[in-house]
Amino acid sequence: WARPEARSPNIHAVCRTPTGMTSISASAKAAQDTARGNDGKFGIQHHREAAGVALVSTEDPRARARRLRDQHSALLEHQRRAAADKRFFEAAMDRITVQLVSERLVADHPTATHLRLVQNDEDLTRYDARQILDAAGNMLADSQLDRTWLEKDFSPIADIEDALSDISVDNDGWADGIAEVHDDPHEGEIRLVDLHAAIQASPLQHPDSRDPRRMPLSYEQQDALVEAGFMAIDALDTRVEDADELEVRNRLEAQRLALESVLGANLQG
């Protein structure tokens, strides 16, 4: 039996870690424990950014400029459509107002055929209801002589006068097929509303109602459209690979990414 040699006091114990694991310093271990959440999981540890390190975009400057121009054009188109939609909806609501007023006037005056609107003296963008006429042109009511017919309750608006005062002079799409325009040197623009034509008129149709981009699609049509989109992406991939010039390649790549983005947004929605 041999006696083991005495260990030297100068030899320190070494902490070994299993293969593939990295030991951390005591300060890092303390930070890690501090970041640990109540559920025992590690939370977010904040670190200072490394000095002298900057994140630089690898996107080609010309491709980036082209992408920004495309985005700008798309926003302008959205803005144009929004303005056109606002104008359409205002005209559509004015048309319905005139139709409802026409029904009320004919109910109160069975022989009435026309309503005469004139521009307001102080606000040229508004109309004043002036006269109710019959088929022979005889005056059945005149607001300058009797205002009671204008002050009758008109649900959901307070009265007929308030309803007609909101009708637009400039945005006159509401008058299509139901009102003729005349210019008078003393009274300005005059609208002669055909009451019966107004009652029977159809609602205004949005100019984009037949645009296939705004038409509701069935599930089968949506599937076919998505499939066509993916086929177009594959075709663009091939063209990108075959393109010789960098500018052409970047343009095709931008088209591919745009199409992919549209498909992805619709699939997620």
Sequence and secondary structure as in RCSB ss.txt:
>XXXX:A:sequence
WARPEARSPNIHAVCRTPTGMTSISASAKAAQDTARGNDGKFGIQHHREAAGVALVSTEDPRARARRLRDQHSAL
LEHQRRAAADKRFFEAAMDRITVQLVSERLVADHPTATHLRLVQNDEDLTRYDARQILDAAGNMLADSQLDRTWL
EKDFSPIADIEDALSDISVDNDGWADGIAEVHDDPHEGEIRLVDLHAAIQASPLQHPDSRDPRRMPLSYEQQDAL
VEAGFMAIDALDTRVEDADELEVRNRLEAQRLALESVLGANLQG
>XXXX:A:secstr
        TT        TT     HHHHHHHHHHB TTS B        TT      S HHHHHHHHHHHHHHH
HHHHHHHHHHHHHHHHHHHHHHHHHHHHHHHHH TTEEEEEEEE SS TTSEEEEEEEETT  EEEETTT  TTT
SSEETTEEEHHHHHHTS SS GGGGTTTEEEEEETTTEEEEEEEHHHHHH      TTTT TTTS   HHHHHHH
HHHHHHHHHHHHHHHHH  SHHHHHHHHHHHHHHHHHHHHHHH 
